[in-house]
């Protein structure tokens, strides 16, 4: 299957490119920034000015995304021109996910499956919107898919020779390290990749690959970690944001999110909401001390409110799986001026339907069509992120880089629904029913929030 000769793929790439570029042309100059986007820009300006990595309001974020923005700031003069890179990366990701989908699954439906999965990614309203925004999700999602591709190559390389297996594992470690530099939450994914490498490969080469992967990760993250540890006078791997996240999600007020109809969208609403809980502790100018103080306060709150902590876990996951996204908020704010109301509503419904399709059909595909080490790895990555959110705070933004992983399995179902039904038996049937019993209510929990006249269920 030669992707270079597939006209359908090139058509999808062309349409996907237009859907990303046209909004930037018409509204890009007046787009502005929102919350974390503005923080990324501030960090990038300081980096470009020679200050290195700095903190912002007591947060010490992972450096990868603001560093790339700083390069654009230094070379071109505007950090937000990184959107052009994100458009290019999203096109390359469309090709990558096409090739991944063709590689994972039955050979008979490879081309159909690859086209469907590429379409799911390139035409996804959420993926399109985040490509045009100043959040790290577009690039982090691309890194996860690329890590999956290299992971598969490393597994195959181990069957050819020790040298090929180790080279692939080192490259995998480099990519995992890049994920960590973009999102601190990725720091604890290393064991998941290790399990994937060792899956049905508990021989010496499997263990050697894990060691090689960890070496690649250390070589990638180590230089920044040493720099940040020295600069901030405390151990820093890539970020120190746990305490702040604990404050957002483990407090007397309900977990904070910033989605339309389900969050604090103004400074006044933020103050009103947060006034119900404990105040942040620690000095904003001392990110390490603030992080330690906030973490300790969050742990104490959990100890004092164990039942409430457990009750909030499904709420946070429901916030993560809200089928709307920041695109809905963007449209409700009227940021794309000149669009008729019915177009806004159509885009919101398109986004809603696409998200439901990816999450629900993708979950079925993972349960029924998932096979081998790749399913173990992807399932582990998804469960890990969901578990982290259930303990801290849930935002739909955190789901964006995970959706492409589900698209790969969703394409397996859509490309060959009959085979999916044929395999829906035994323990896979039980697993599928169990997963959907949990996932469907969580996905539908905040579905009505896209419309002002509805309330959350």
N, C-alpha and C positions, 0 to 999 in steps of 0.2 A: 504494500500500500504506500504509494508515493504521494506525500502531502503536497509536494510542489506542483503536481499535475491535477489536483482536485479543484475543479472550477467552483464547486459548491463552497469549499472552504474559502477561496479567494473572494467569493461574493459575500460571505458572512464577514470576512475581514473588512471589506470595503464598506458594508453597511455599518458595522461596528465602529469603524473609524469616523464615518460621518456623524454618527450619533454622539460621539465624544467631542469632535472638533466643532461642530456647528454651535452648540450651546456656549462653548468658550469664545467663539467669534462674536456672537450676539450679546452675551451677558458677562463675559469674562472680566472686562475692565471694571465693572461695577459690582463684582461678586463679593468682595470683602472677605473677612475671616470671622470665624465663630469660635470662641473659647479656646480649645486646644490648638486649633489652627493658628490663632494669634500667638500662642505661646511658642509654637514651633518657629514662627517667623522671628520672634524676639531672640530665641536661642541662636538661630541661624545668623542674625545680624551681629550678635556678640562674637560668634565663632569667626565670621568674616573679618571682624575688627581685631582679631588676634587674642581674644580673651579665653579661647578654648571652651571646654564644656562648663556651663554654669547652671545654677539652679533657678527655679522660677516659683515664687510664692510657696517655698518650702518643698517643692517637688524636685527630685533629681531623676530625670528621665533617661531612658536609653538613648545613646548618642547618634545612632545610625541615620535616622531620617533628618534631624536638623543639620547633621554634617553634610548630607547631600544638598540640602537647601542652601547651606553656606557656600558650597562650591558655585551654585548658580548665582548667588548673591555676589560673590567675588568676581566671577567671570562676566556675567551679563548685567548685574546691577539690581536684579530683582529675584528674591528667593522663591517667589511663587511661580516662576517660570519652570519649576520642577514639574508642573502639570504636563508640560510637553514631554518630559521623560516618561511620565506615568502613562501617557497615551501610547507611546512607543512600546513600553513594557507590557501594557495590556494587549497589544497586538501580538507580541511575541508569546505572551501567555496563552492567547487563543490558539496559536500553532502548537504550543507545548501540550495543552490539555487535549487537543485533537490527537496528537501522537500518543499520549498516555492512554486515552480511551481506546484507541485502536490496538494498543498493546495489551491491555487488561481485559480479558474476556474471550469469548468464542471467536475464532478466526472467521467463521461464516458471516457474522454480522459486524465485522470490524469497521468497515467503511461507514455503514449506516450509523453505527454507534458513535464513531468519531465525529461525524457531522452533527449529530444531535447534541453531543456534549459541547462541541465548539459553539454551537448556536445558543445553548443554555448560558454559556459564559459571555459571549460577545454581545448578546442581545439582552442581557440582564439589566434592568433599570438600576438596581442597587450597585452593581459592578461599574456601570457607566458613570453613575453619579460620583462614586468615590474615586474614580480615575480623574475626575475634574476637580477634586477637593484636596485640601491640604492636610490629609490624614495619612498615616503610614499603611493603611490597610491594603491598598492596591499592591504595593511593593512587598509587604509581608506575605500576602497571599501568593504572589509569584514565587517568592523564596520557598514557601512550603511545597508548592507543586514541583519546583526544580529539585528540591531535596528528595521528593518522592521518586522522581525520574532517576536521580543519581543512586538512590537506595536500590532500585530495581537493577540498575547496571552493576552495582557492587555485588549484589547477590548472584547475578549471572557470571560476573567476572571471577568470583570465588570458585565457580565450577570449572573455569578454564585453567587458571593458574593462581598460585599464591600471590604473585606480583600484581596481577590485574585486580585481584580481590582487595589487596591492601591499598592500591592506588585509588580505587573507587571509594573505599572506606575513609581515607584521608580527605578526599574531596567532599564526601558526605559530612564529615566533621566540620569542614570549613563552612559549608552552607548552614549547618545547625548553629555554628558560631555567629554567622551573619544574621540569622533569625533572632538570636539573643541580643545582638547589637541594635536590632530594630524594635524588639518588644521584650521587656524583662521577663514576661511570663514564660517565654520560650526556654529560660534557663533550666527548668525542671523537666523538659521534654527529652533530655538525653537518655534516661533509662528506657523510654518508649522505643527510641531508635535502636538501642542495644538489644531489647527483646526482639525487635524485628529482624535484626541481623542474626540473632541466635536461634530464631524460630526454625525448628527441624534442621538445625545446623550447629549442634552442640559439640562439634569437633574442634580441633585446635585452630583451624582457619577461622571459625566463627568467633572464637575468643580473641584471636589476633586482629580480626576486623574491628571488634569493639574497641580494643586498645588503640588501633590506628585512627578510628573515628574520634576518640577522646583526644588524641594528640592533635588532630586537625582543629578541633574545637578550641583547645587551649592556645594553640598558636594564633588563632584568629581573635579570640577574646582577650588573651593575656596582656598584650601591650596596652589596650585601653584600660583594663582592670588595674594594672600597675599604676598607670597615670592617674586614674580617678582616685585610687586608694591613697596615693601620696598627696594629691591635691586637697582631698576632703578629709584627710587624716582619720580614715576608718575604712574597713573592708567594703569595697564596691566591686561587684562583678560586672554588671552593666547598668543597673538602676537602683534606686532606693525609693520605692513608691508604695510599699506594702502598707505602711502606717496610714497614709492618706486614703488608700482604698478601704482600709478597715474603718476609718472615720466615716466614709460615705455610706458603707453598708451595714456596719455594726454599731448603731447609735440608737438613741431613743426615737429619733424620727425614722420614717420608713426609708428604705434604700433609695438613693437618688439616681434618677436617670434623666436624660435630656431629650426624650422623644416627644413628638407632638401628642398632646392629650394624655401623656403619661410621664410628666417630669416638670422640672423647674426651668422655664424658658426665659425668665427675666430676672434681673438682679433683685427686684422687689420680691418675687416669688421665692427666690433662693434664700433671702434673709428670713422670710416668713417661715419657710419650711425648716431651715436649719436652726432657728431659734428654739425649736421644740426639743433639741438634744444638747449634748455636752459640747462645749466650745472646743475648738482645736487647741491642742497644747503644744508647747515648744515654740521657739522663735522661727519666723519665716526665713530669716537670714541664715539659719543653721539647719540645713536640710537633713543632715544626719541625725542631729539631736531631735528634730521634729519627728522624723520617721520613727525613731526609737520610742519616743513618748507616745505617739499616736498608736503604734503597734501594741505597746503595753496597755494603753487605755482600752483598745479594742478587745484584747484578750480578757481584760477584767470585766468588760461589758458582757462578753459571751459567758463567762463563769457566773455572772449575776443573773443572766437571762437565758439559760440554756434552752428552755421551751420556745421562747420567741425566736431565738437563733435558728432552731430547726424549722419552725413554721415559715421563716422567711426564705429558706433555701429554694423551695419551688417557685416562690415569687420572683427571686432573682433570675432563675433559669427562664421563667416566662418572659421577663423583661428582655433577656438575651434573644429569645425566639420570637419576639413580637414580629409578625410578618411585614409590618411597616418598617421604615428605616428613616434616616435623616433626610432622604429625598422627600418623604411626605411632609416633614417639617419645613423643608426648603420651599416647597410649593405652597403650603398653607401660609407661609410668610409673604408670599407674592414676590419672591426673588426673581423669577423669570417674567419680568414685566412685559405686557403686551399679549401674553397667551390668554385666550378666552377661558372662562371658568370651566367649560366642558372639557377642554384639553387637559387642564390640571386634574380634573376628576378622572379622566381616562388614564392619565399617567399614574395616578395613585392606584387605580384598579389594576393596571398592568403590573405595577410593582408588587402589589399584594398577591395577585395570582401567580406571578413568577416565583415569589418567595415561598408560597405554599407548595408549589410544584416541586421546587428543589428540596425543601426540607422533608416533605412527606414521602415523595417518590424516592428521593435519595436514601432515606432511612430504610425503606423497604428493600431497595437494591443492595444496600450494605448488609442487611440481615440475610437476604436470600441468595444473592449472587456473589457476595464477598468470599474470596478464597485466599488461602495461604498467608504469607508474610505481609503482603501489601494490605490486606484487609485488617490484619492485626495492627499494623502501623497506623493506618488511617483511623480505625476505630479507637485506638489508644489516644491519638492526637485529639479527636473530637471529645472523648470522655474526659480527658485531662482538662481541656479548656472549659468544658461545662462544669466540672468539679470546682475549678478555681473561681469561676463566676458565682457558683452557689454559695461559696464561703465569703465572698467580698461584695461586689456590686455588679449589677447587670445592665449593659447597654447594648443596643442593637449593633452599634459600630463594631463590637468585638466579634460578631458573627460573620462579618463580611469576608474575612480571609479564609473562613472555614467552609463557606458555601461551595467553592470550586471542588473541594474534596468530595462533597456529597454529589456534585454534578456528575462525576465520573461514574458513580454507581446508579444514579438516576438515569443516565443514558443507557445503561445495560437493560433496565426495565423497559424504557420507551422503545428501544430498538428491537426488542424481542419479548413482548409481554407474555406470549404463550409459554416460552421456556421458563419464565419467572413463575408463572402459575404452576407449571409442571414440577418445579423444584420446591414449591410451597407445601412441604409436608414434614412430618417428624419434628425434630428439635428446631429446625429452621422455621417452621410454622409457629411453634411456641415462642421462639425468640421474636419473630416479627409481630405477633399479637401483643406480646409483653411491651415491646418498644413503642408500638403505636398507641397502646393504652396509656402510656406515660406521655408520649410526645404530643399527640393530638390535642389534649386539653391545654397543655402548656403553650402550644402554638396559637390556639384560638383565644387564649386568655385575654390578650390585649388587642385582638383584631378590631374591635369596634372603635378604638381610640383614634383612628384616622378621620373620624367624622365627629364634629363638635356636638351633634345632637344625640350621640350615643354615650353610654357609660361603660366602664370596664365591667367584665363579668365577675 
